[in-house]
Amino acid sequence: MIDDTKHYVNWFRHSSPYINAHRGKTFVLMLSGDAIEDPNFANIVHDIALLNSLGVRLVLVHGSRPQIEARMKARGQDTRLHHHLRITDADAMTAVIEAAASTRTLIEARLSMGLANTPMHGARIRVVSGNYVTARPMGVHEGVDLAHTGEVRRVDREAIARQLDAGDIVLLSHLGYSPTGELFNLMVEDVATAAATSLNADKLVLFSADAGVVDSLGEVRSEVLARKAERLVAQYRARLEDAEAPHSEISRLLGTAVQACNDGVERCHLVSYREDGALISELFTREGTGTMVLRESYEQVRDASIDDVGGILELIRPLEQAGVLVRRSRERLETEIERFSVVERDGAIIGCAALYPFVEEQMAELACVAISSDYRGGQRGDALLEALEARARRLSLSRLFVLTTRTAHWFVERGFVEMPVTELPEGKQALYNLQRNSKVFVKAL
């Protein structure tokens, strides 16, 4: 029991940077009809309620393909497809409307639960839906009239934003409305992409049966750049000869993620709707459980600000306890924060370093170099060093020195050479700690 409590507390502490980073952000979540029918859907609803309680602005986009199929089968109607698109004639449209309405009502009912002793107790979630998606007919394609099958024309960004500002969850279906009062059946993936793009969403989350993209060893890839994902989609389709196979769920959703990234969405996530807690694990842990598709690399080296003090303290504390770094109080760090640069990854501080100039001697001290143990080996230290060297050059400084007890080899490999303590700037010599007996290394800029 004690170990479980410690594990929970440790997880909660490590999730706090993500809680802060996600608050006030807009996420679009796409749930297929298969996801809604899955036994794990109740747990997904609980996780959606949690995101809402943490201040995430949520737009849910739902599909209902299996629900449509079930209604058409019950009526003895055949499904007709053209290039993987449903030909939505009048009879099929009746089934589409019924399935969409039934699915929407089910989602609203689940999000309205508030029973005691359940994760939804006291949630009091407001869900709104409406004619937010304007559509137009696809028309005739290669001689085939697609009838009521349509495509997204516009998403009412302002109206949705007002509901999100009020703290409501906005629920969109795969139905679109035309200015002439017609109703069209849309691809749920297109609605999700259009909504995320129009709202400048911070994330688009796509639920799939599988966890995401797997590598040659069968391991889920935690992240992939959009341009690489685009090549993967092309490879999937080139390898498969079956006309239906190229539109398998994973290739279809990966293609959706690529399209969204190309349209301006920074990050898309593929997560499993079958795995309990997959959404929370993907959004609130460093490793995640699915595949994140990135428009570009989402790590950056930047100057630190006062808001980074907590993250830096959390990062350097283990190294201070091990004696690798000199202890710094919060007060000292706050007064010296302008000296620091950080490596930020998805809102979390995973690396830091500081530069202390000695202008008269045309030297600068490189200090407090730290990289999170979870992210070592990715040349992040080199990126920090390069950024601080550039800063030193802008100050017209000619040499960079560092004091270290445990990481001398790292600096030597990057062009630093050892020098005597007596060659340090006088101000630094006066502060030299004989008990630590740090070695001094210098590099010409």
Wavefront OBJ file of the C-alpha trace (Angstrom):
o trace
v 0.000 0.000 0.000
v 2.815 2.413 0.885
v 4.626 1.633 -2.375
v 1.414 2.233 -4.348
v 0.922 5.581 -2.626
v 4.494 6.635 -3.340
v 4.101 5.588 -6.977
v 0.896 7.617 -7.267
v 2.429 10.694 -5.631
v 5.503 10.450 -7.858
v 3.338 10.145 -10.989
v 1.179 13.062 -9.907
v 4.200 15.269 -9.303
v 5.674 14.436 -12.690
v 2.343 15.147 -14.397
v 2.072 18.642 -12.911
v 4.031 20.373 -15.727
v 1.593 18.896 -18.240
v -1.418 19.920 -16.144
v -0.158 23.495 -16.175
v 0.774 23.354 -19.863
v -2.631 21.976 -20.976
v -4.824 24.335 -18.926
v -6.692 26.712 -21.230
v -5.574 24.875 -24.376
v -7.960 23.632 -27.062
v -8.021 19.914 -27.854
v -10.132 18.285 -30.563
v -10.890 14.609 -29.833
v -12.155 12.357 -32.627
v -14.123 9.264 -31.599
v -15.180 6.810 -34.279
v -18.370 4.815 -34.018
v -16.249 1.759 -33.173
v -14.681 3.612 -30.245
v -18.102 4.501 -28.904
v -19.244 0.872 -29.090
v -16.122 -0.414 -27.330
v -16.500 -1.547 -23.671
v -13.738 0.908 -22.711
v -15.791 3.906 -23.866
v -17.079 4.509 -20.334
v -13.499 4.974 -19.154
v -12.804 7.372 -22.030
v -15.780 9.453 -20.889
v -14.306 9.595 -17.382
v -10.998 10.789 -18.821
v -12.785 13.428 -20.906
v -14.463 14.649 -17.713
v -11.042 14.840 -16.054
v -9.624 16.932 -18.903
v -12.601 19.259 -18.632
v -12.084 19.655 -14.872
v -8.418 20.521 -15.494
v -9.388 23.447 -17.691
v -8.833 21.931 -21.135
v -11.144 23.352 -23.811
v -12.653 20.308 -25.530
v -14.307 19.702 -28.872
v -15.512 16.123 -29.418
v -16.118 14.909 -32.959
v -17.933 11.588 -33.276
v -18.558 9.178 -36.108
v -21.122 6.406 -36.454
v -20.049 4.091 -39.280
v -20.938 0.768 -37.562
v -24.188 2.248 -36.262
v -25.148 3.257 -39.798
v -24.246 -0.181 -41.113
v -26.395 -1.856 -38.448
v -29.448 0.233 -39.334
v -29.051 -0.341 -43.054
v -28.620 -4.069 -42.542
v -31.752 -4.214 -40.375
v -33.688 -2.612 -43.226
v -32.210 -4.849 -45.870
v -30.341 -1.963 -47.505
v -27.020 -2.501 -49.233
v -24.040 -0.254 -48.591
v -22.699 1.261 -51.786
v -19.180 2.695 -51.890
v -17.249 4.678 -54.468
v -13.517 5.089 -53.781
v -14.171 4.254 -50.130
v -16.867 6.919 -49.856
v -20.433 5.995 -48.962
v -22.985 6.811 -51.640
v -25.595 8.404 -49.388
v -28.883 8.178 -51.247
v -32.205 9.093 -49.614
v -32.655 5.695 -47.922
v -29.087 5.645 -46.656
v -29.448 9.217 -45.398
v -32.308 8.156 -43.155
v -30.037 5.588 -41.509
v -27.225 8.174 -41.269
v -29.440 10.703 -39.482
v -30.810 8.111 -37.058
v -27.339 6.752 -36.257
v -25.817 10.212 -35.766
v -28.675 11.348 -33.516
v -28.576 8.157 -31.460
v -24.803 8.320 -31.035
v -24.867 11.986 -30.085
v -27.561 11.338 -27.478
v -25.555 8.439 -26.030
v -22.445 10.609 -25.646
v -24.456 13.412 -24.037
v -26.029 10.946 -21.610
v -22.649 9.493 -20.619
v -21.220 12.972 -20.032
v -24.237 13.844 -17.873
v -23.609 11.105 -15.315
v -22.939 12.219 -11.763
v -23.456 9.186 -9.568
v -21.696 9.071 -6.228
v -18.634 6.792 -5.980
v -17.876 7.181 -9.691
v -15.231 9.304 -11.446
v -18.082 11.457 -12.826
v -19.427 12.437 -9.400
v -19.820 16.198 -9.190
v -18.493 16.759 -12.723
v -21.499 18.878 -13.875
v -20.375 18.944 -17.501
v -22.329 20.984 -20.020
v -22.369 19.590 -23.565
v -23.547 21.651 -26.510
v -24.047 20.724 -30.147
v -25.592 22.391 -33.154
v -25.252 23.366 -36.778
v -21.633 24.488 -36.448
v -20.441 22.737 -39.628
v -21.436 24.087 -43.031
v -21.164 21.544 -45.849
v -21.570 21.211 -49.580
v -22.251 18.174 -51.778
v -19.395 16.261 -53.335
v -21.581 15.947 -56.392
v -20.776 13.586 -59.242
v -17.389 11.867 -59.132
v -16.231 9.853 -62.161
v -19.827 9.590 -63.309
v -21.132 8.442 -59.920
v -23.577 10.701 -58.068
v -22.611 10.623 -54.376
v -26.006 12.160 -53.501
v -26.012 13.332 -49.845
v -22.328 12.605 -49.274
v -20.676 15.942 -48.696
v -17.518 17.742 -47.662
v -16.780 20.406 -45.080
v -17.177 23.940 -46.339
v -16.731 25.906 -43.110
v -16.636 25.478 -39.330
v -18.259 28.240 -37.260
v -15.177 29.115 -35.245
v -16.658 32.097 -33.424
v -19.749 30.245 -32.209
v -17.712 27.260 -30.989
v -15.191 29.571 -29.280
v -18.006 31.252 -27.319
v -19.141 27.887 -25.983
v -15.582 26.895 -25.083
v -15.091 30.237 -23.314
v -18.141 29.383 -21.207
v -16.561 26.093 -20.148
v -18.798 23.884 -22.269
v -17.744 20.810 -24.225
v -18.725 21.171 -27.882
v -19.946 18.010 -29.590
v -19.794 17.781 -33.378
v -21.166 14.929 -35.470
v -20.342 13.881 -39.022
v -23.390 15.770 -40.298
v -23.052 19.069 -42.125
v -25.640 21.668 -43.050
v -25.934 23.766 -46.193
v -27.258 27.353 -46.508
v -30.156 25.917 -48.496
v -31.233 23.740 -45.575
v -29.869 20.439 -46.874
v -28.134 17.838 -44.718
v -24.961 16.009 -45.768
v -23.068 12.964 -44.548
v -19.391 13.861 -43.991
v -16.290 11.875 -43.203
v -15.671 12.205 -39.470
v -11.939 12.555 -40.105
v -12.586 15.589 -42.318
v -14.787 17.220 -39.676
v -12.141 16.657 -36.990
v -9.379 18.092 -39.180
v -11.463 21.098 -40.191
v -12.464 21.796 -36.590
v -8.878 21.546 -35.309
v -7.583 23.774 -38.098
v -10.315 26.395 -37.807
v -9.986 26.637 -34.022
v -6.177 26.695 -34.117
v -6.344 23.723 -31.775
v -3.270 22.843 -29.776
v -3.875 19.120 -30.264
v -5.941 16.759 -32.380
v -6.425 13.372 -30.701
v -7.496 10.474 -32.919
v -8.740 7.294 -31.238
v -7.939 4.033 -33.007
v -8.153 0.344 -32.213
v -4.359 0.119 -32.024
v -2.036 2.282 -29.957
v -0.405 3.921 -32.953
v 2.395 3.439 -35.462
v 4.650 0.435 -34.820
v 8.249 -0.011 -35.937
v 9.908 -3.087 -37.451
v 10.267 -4.603 -33.965
v 6.579 -4.242 -33.219
v 7.157 -1.388 -30.746
v 4.886 1.654 -30.758
v 6.686 4.757 -32.000
v 6.100 7.536 -29.477
v 6.566 10.312 -32.010
v 7.064 10.908 -35.710
v 7.397 14.084 -37.748
v 4.597 14.799 -40.228
v 6.865 14.528 -43.250
v 7.993 11.078 -42.094
v 4.398 10.070 -41.366
v 3.444 11.097 -44.883
v 6.073 8.728 -46.270
v 4.786 5.949 -44.002
v 1.255 6.379 -45.337
v 2.565 6.159 -48.905
v 4.505 3.005 -47.987
v 1.435 1.408 -46.398
v -0.573 1.987 -49.532
v 2.186 0.921 -51.910
v 2.704 -2.402 -50.102
v -0.919 -3.396 -50.082
v -2.570 -4.673 -53.230
v -6.077 -5.090 -51.852
v -8.140 -2.047 -52.907
v -9.729 -1.830 -49.465
v -6.526 -2.346 -47.475
v -4.894 1.045 -48.097
v -7.767 2.598 -46.183
v -7.165 0.514 -43.067
v -7.788 2.446 -39.872
v -4.152 3.141 -38.975
v -3.202 4.431 -42.432
v -6.403 6.470 -42.643
v -5.853 8.099 -39.248
v -2.175 8.650 -39.867
v -3.117 10.366 -43.114
v -5.611 12.491 -41.163
v -2.866 13.503 -38.725
v -0.564 14.456 -41.605
v -3.288 16.567 -43.194
v -4.003 18.328 -39.905
v -0.309 19.073 -39.354
v 0.021 20.386 -42.907
v -2.993 22.624 -42.237
v -1.367 24.146 -39.155
v -2.107 21.871 -36.189
v 1.154 21.481 -34.275
v 0.558 18.069 -32.695
v -1.725 15.120 -33.359
v -1.971 11.994 -31.233
v -3.020 8.465 -32.136
v -4.210 6.612 -29.021
v -6.034 3.354 -28.456
v -9.696 3.431 -27.511
v -9.343 -0.131 -26.211
v -6.691 0.634 -23.604
v -7.943 2.005 -20.289
v -6.213 5.296 -19.457
v -4.458 5.629 -22.818
v -5.621 9.234 -23.276
v -4.376 10.359 -19.856
v -1.088 8.503 -20.213
v -0.486 10.046 -23.628
v -1.173 13.589 -22.468
v 0.316 13.585 -18.970
v 3.431 11.408 -19.132
v 6.724 11.926 -20.924
v 6.686 8.534 -22.614
v 2.995 8.475 -23.575
v 1.244 5.355 -24.837
v 0.433 6.203 -28.442
v 2.054 7.978 -31.380
v 2.380 11.743 -31.572
v 2.614 13.223 -35.061
v 4.460 16.525 -35.002
v 4.352 19.351 -37.463
v 7.974 20.026 -36.487
v 10.241 19.090 -33.611
v 8.531 20.213 -30.414
v 11.691 20.776 -28.386
v 13.214 24.218 -28.213
v 16.163 25.922 -26.544
v 15.172 29.354 -25.279
v 15.983 31.961 -22.664
v 14.489 31.169 -19.265
v 11.780 33.258 -17.620
v 10.560 33.559 -14.047
v 7.843 30.994 -14.857
v 10.565 28.382 -15.389
v 11.978 28.546 -11.846
v 9.883 25.648 -10.557
v 10.780 23.434 -13.501
v 14.494 24.187 -13.163
v 14.464 23.456 -9.433
v 12.776 20.101 -10.053
v 15.339 19.315 -12.750
v 18.495 20.165 -10.760
v 17.432 18.865 -7.349
v 18.582 15.239 -7.929
v 21.965 16.477 -9.222
v 22.362 18.746 -6.197
v 21.581 15.854 -3.877
v 24.207 13.744 -5.666
v 26.791 16.499 -5.277
v 27.135 17.045 -9.024
v 25.797 20.617 -8.841
v 26.135 23.316 -6.219
v 22.880 23.889 -4.364
v 20.802 26.882 -5.423
v 17.905 28.288 -3.440
v 14.694 29.372 -5.115
v 15.462 32.954 -4.147
v 18.875 32.845 -5.799
v 17.476 31.208 -8.902
v 14.743 33.836 -9.176
v 17.303 36.669 -9.038
v 19.586 34.967 -11.584
v 16.948 33.568 -13.939
v 18.023 35.870 -16.791
v 21.359 34.025 -16.829
v 19.645 30.711 -17.703
v 18.668 29.006 -20.929
v 16.384 25.972 -20.933
v 15.372 23.065 -23.132
v 11.578 22.896 -23.206
v 9.682 19.824 -24.358
v 5.898 19.955 -24.525
v 5.763 22.549 -21.749
v 8.200 20.702 -19.458
v 11.744 21.860 -18.642
v 14.105 18.971 -19.444
v 17.422 20.827 -19.602
v 19.061 24.015 -18.354
v 22.369 25.883 -18.222
v 23.498 29.325 -17.084
v 26.030 31.893 -18.306
v 27.776 34.270 -15.872
v 29.845 36.939 -17.693
v 33.103 38.408 -16.396
v 33.338 41.287 -18.825
v 36.686 42.737 -17.763
v 38.451 39.404 -18.307
v 36.403 38.749 -21.488
v 35.358 35.407 -20.004
v 32.108 33.762 -18.981
v 31.304 30.868 -16.680
v 29.131 28.039 -17.933
v 27.258 26.730 -14.889
v 24.366 24.540 -13.762
v 24.381 22.369 -16.889
v 21.688 19.735 -16.388
v 19.665 17.390 -18.596
v 16.813 15.249 -17.282
v 17.852 11.623 -16.859
v 14.914 10.630 -19.097
v 16.322 12.597 -22.032
v 20.071 12.145 -22.000
v 21.829 11.016 -25.138
v 19.872 13.216 -27.525
v 22.479 15.988 -27.964
v 20.409 18.369 -25.859
v 23.490 19.336 -23.866
v 25.193 20.268 -27.126
v 22.230 22.443 -28.082
v 22.442 24.273 -24.753
v 26.200 24.720 -25.063
v 25.810 26.094 -28.577
v 23.133 28.558 -27.424
v 25.251 29.859 -24.535
v 28.377 30.090 -26.674
v 26.383 32.251 -29.083
v 25.220 34.424 -26.189
v 28.817 34.816 -24.969
v 29.956 35.880 -28.436
v 27.212 38.501 -28.585
v 28.695 39.920 -25.367
v 32.121 40.088 -27.098
v 33.573 37.494 -24.724
v 36.456 35.333 -25.930
v 36.576 32.395 -23.514
v 34.129 30.100 -21.721
v 35.098 28.258 -18.532
v 33.413 25.660 -16.370
v 34.007 24.166 -12.925
v 33.130 20.489 -12.600
v 33.716 17.514 -10.318
v 32.032 14.673 -12.187
v 31.597 15.511 -15.875
v 35.042 16.606 -17.036
v 35.092 14.165 -19.958
v 31.934 15.668 -21.475
v 33.504 19.111 -21.649
v 36.861 17.801 -22.884
v 35.078 16.055 -25.765
v 33.639 19.449 -26.731
v 36.898 21.375 -26.924
v 37.469 22.411 -23.325
v 40.983 22.104 -21.864
v 42.014 22.077 -18.242
v 43.503 25.216 -16.709
v 44.699 26.152 -13.206
v 42.366 27.771 -10.703
v 44.732 30.747 -10.604
v 43.696 31.690 -14.146
v 40.075 32.171 -13.158
v 38.744 35.733 -12.936
v 39.548 37.235 -9.553
v 35.897 37.449 -8.590
v 35.473 33.729 -9.266
v 38.701 32.780 -7.476
v 37.401 34.473 -4.327
v 34.343 32.205 -4.418
v 36.212 28.982 -5.241
v 35.228 26.155 -2.865
v 38.383 24.265 -1.844
v 36.313 21.453 -0.300
v 34.635 20.648 -3.641
v 38.048 20.750 -5.356
v 36.405 21.313 -8.727
v 38.492 21.087 -11.861
v 38.522 24.057 -14.186
v 38.180 23.779 -17.972
v 38.249 26.542 -20.557
v 37.328 26.861 -24.219
v 38.210 29.607 -26.680
v 35.263 31.032 -28.559
l 1 2 3 4 5 6 7 8 9 10 11 12 13 14 15 16 17 18 19 20 21 22 23 24 25 26 27 28 29 30 31 32 33 34 35 36 37 38 39 40 41 42 43 44 45 46 47 48 49 50 51 52 53 54 55 56 57 58 59 60 61 62 63 64 65 66 67 68 69 70 71 72 73 74 75 76 77 78 79 80 81 82 83 84 85 86 87 88 89 90 91 92 93 94 95 96 97 98 99 100 101 102 103 104 105 106 107 108 109 110 111 112 113 114 115 116 117 118 119 120 121 122 123 124 125 126 127 128 129 130 131 132 133 134 135 136 137 138 139 140 141 142 143 144 145 146 147 148 149 150 151 152 153 154 155 156 157 158 159 160 161 162 163 164 165 166 167 168 169 170 171 172 173 174 175 176 177 178 179 180 181 182 183 184 185 186 187 188 189 190 191 192 193 194 195 196 197 198 199 200 201 202 203 204 205 206 207 208 209 210 211 212 213 214 215 216 217 218 219 220 221 222 223 224 225 226 227 228 229 230 231 232 233 234 235 236 237 238 239 240 241 242 243 244 245 246 247 248 249 250 251 252 253 254 255 256 257 258 259 260 261 262 263 264 265 266 267 268 269 270 271 272 273 274 275 276 277 278 279 280 281 282 283 284 285 286 287 288 289 290 291 292 293 294 295 296 297 298 299 300 301 302 303 304 305 306 307 308 309 310 311 312 313 314 315 316 317 318 319 320 321 322 323 324 325 326 327 328 329 330 331 332 333 334 335 336 337 338 339 340 341 342 343 344 345 346 347 348 349 350 351 352 353 354 355 356 357 358 359 360 361 362 363 364 365 366 367 368 369 370 371 372 373 374 375 376 377 378 379 380 381 382 383 384 385 386 387 388 389 390 391 392 393 394 395 396 397 398 399 400 401 402 403 404 405 406 407 408 409 410 411 412 413 414 415 416 417 418 419 420 421 422 423 424 425 426 427 428 429 430 431 432 433 434 435 436 437 438 439 440 441 442 443 444 445
